[in-house]
Structure formats: C-alpha cells, structure tokens
Amino acid sequence: MERKEWPLWEVFIRSRNGLDHKHCGSVHAPDAKLALQTARDVYTRRMEGVSIWVVKASDIVASDPDAKPELFDPAEDKIYRHPTFYQLPEEVNHM
Amino acid sequence: MTNQNTTTPGATPEHIEYVLRCADNALILGQRLSEWCGHAPVIEEDLALSNIALDLVGQARLLLTHAGTLEGRGRDEDQLAFLRVERDYRNLTLMELPNEDFGRTVLRNFLASAFQVQLWTRLVDSTDRDLAAIAAKSLKEARYHLDHSAEWVIRLGDGTALSHEKMQAALDFLWPYTAEYFTASPADEAVSQAGIGPAWSSLEADWEGLVLPVLDEATLVVPARTPFGTFGKFGRHSEHMGHLLATLQYMQRTYPGARW
C-alpha cells in the first residue's frame, strides 16, 4: 500500500528569557501553517516559549556523520584557537 | 482571578441561567473533545484537541464557580458540573452531539469557537466584573480554537473528493443545530437589558461574518435555514446527553466528594 506521510518539520523555540531559538523536536504536518500550530500545541503547553520557528526537515542540509574524522577531529589539537591566552583588563572580566 | 469585584449572591435567575449556559457549553464541548484523547488521527492533533478540551474545561470551572456564587446556595464547581440532573444543564444541543469523525469534530469546533469569539468579545465589557474577567481570559483561548479549526475546515473542505464529501455531510448535519444559538430566550432579554451580556440572537450577523468566508474558502455549501429547532439551552436535550452525563458524572456519583 502506498503511504502518504505528512512531511517532517523541525521545531525551534525561543524561550521567554532566551535570545536564540533552540531545537526542541519535530512534528508531522501537511503544510507550514499547520506545522506552526502543531508545534505550538505540542511544544509550548507549559509556557516554554514566546516564538516558534519550523523548518522542513528535508530543507536542512546536514553534514555527513561518517565524515566526522576529517571534519572535526583536526580541531582537537589547536587549543591556540581559543581566546584564552590574553590578559584581559578588569573592566571586561565577564567575557 | 481577583475577587475584588466579586458579585454579591442573590443575582437574578436569568443572570444565573446565562452564566450557566456559558459554563455548560464549555463543559459539555470540553467533555466531548476529551474523548479524542488517545484516538486522534495523529499524535499532534491528539494533543491539539486535548489542549482545547482542557481550555474549555478550565473556562467551565471558572464559570461554574461564578454561577455557584451568584446562586448563593453553596454549590461549588464540582457540584454543578457533576451532580445536576440532565434538565438542569443549559448547553446547546450542538455541544452534546457525538464527535462522529475528525472532520465533524473540527467543524463543530469551528462553528462553536466562532460564536465564542463573538460572545467573549462582548462580555469583556460586562457589568458583571467576574464574568468580564473570565471573558478576557477565554477570548484568547477561543481565538486560537477558531484559528486551529478554521485551518482544518479549509484543508478538509477544499481537500480530496472524499474529505470534501465528509465535510459537506458534516456541515449539512451540524448547521441546523447552530440555529439554537440565535433563538430568543427570556434570560437573554433580561440579561441584555441589565448590561450583563448581549442577547445571543444579536450576535448572528457577526458570527456569520466569521463563519461564512471560511466555509466559502472551504468550498462548502451552507444549507438553507429550516424550521428545525433544538432546545438544549432550556434543558431539553437530545438522546446523546444522558450517555455523556453518565460518563461525566460517574466518578462523583460512585465516590461522592472524591478529590484528586
């Protein structure tokens, strides 16, 4: 039997005090508007958010999990890329 | 809700009946929608319908508590929700009709929440301060219920041949029951004269203003009005009401005073 599944949408919520939208899960919905409604119903029932983004999962371009060694391992021994070798003045201590 | 403007007991019977009708519409539709919990076509809509049911039961709790205060006979929300006899419930017959299928369910939600949006909008200015506060809270919820159901009515009505056929059948079935919203009643007359709330018959044009464009977009044909009438708001309910109440009242009847 042919199965006509609704597309998958990834849901990002910005919390009340948060500055950025954070990925919190996914929903199935036939179109963008219903995906937003559905995300609201599924993920903001307990006052979790003040703003929602939904993105069609198929529109997200992801890195290849098998390419981890060449993509991410080379950064491991380059600690000098962290800005931890500077003496900061007192005034900017909370960076 | 603040109690600084709590209405004094001893309100008129018409005032109490009007608040009870608001309460029972929310209670009975909420009870019907709760039947979808665990049974909706997809888990996302399962949550959506349960959310709406919980909104409505929450409205019913506030309204029943308020009605109990107005009545001044010491009945609380639980006694009013669970221990009245069928004839004392004032909900429209529309609310107690079985869900049938998802299409009819969202269509009824649409017809009902469009009315609620109009009603709460007016009741925000009620001289009954408690009722006005409940209206302000409920209006936000009703607006979302209207959005949610309207989107579904459009998609299913203007969807596949099968979904269209089911939605048209649902509209043909439900539409005659909506006439009850607008039939005159002595309670409406007294309450509107006292500035407590609008006579529901006065909301028909505004309700149609919300409902008809959506039904049109959904490519559904609105049936002509007929002499068919229902009388749930006067306590004369359909054969479905007893079954609904049996489920709703079971716990309190079996374990009187039970709390959880």
Chai-1 contact restraints between the chains, C-beta under 6 A:
chainA,res_idxA,chainB,res_idxB,connection_type,confidence,min_distance_angstrom,max_distance_angstrom,comment,restraint_id
A,V27,B,E44,contact,1.0,0.0,6.0,A-B,restraint_1
A,Q37,B,H148,contact,1.0,0.0,6.0,A-B,restraint_2
A,T38,B,E44,contact,1.0,0.0,6.0,A-B,restraint_3
A,D41,B,L47,contact,1.0,0.0,6.0,A-B,restraint_4
A,D41,B,A48,contact,1.0,0.0,6.0,A-B,restraint_5
A,D41,B,N51,contact,1.0,0.0,6.0,A-B,restraint_6
A,V42,B,E44,contact,1.0,0.0,6.0,A-B,restraint_7
A,V42,B,L47,contact,1.0,0.0,6.0,A-B,restraint_8
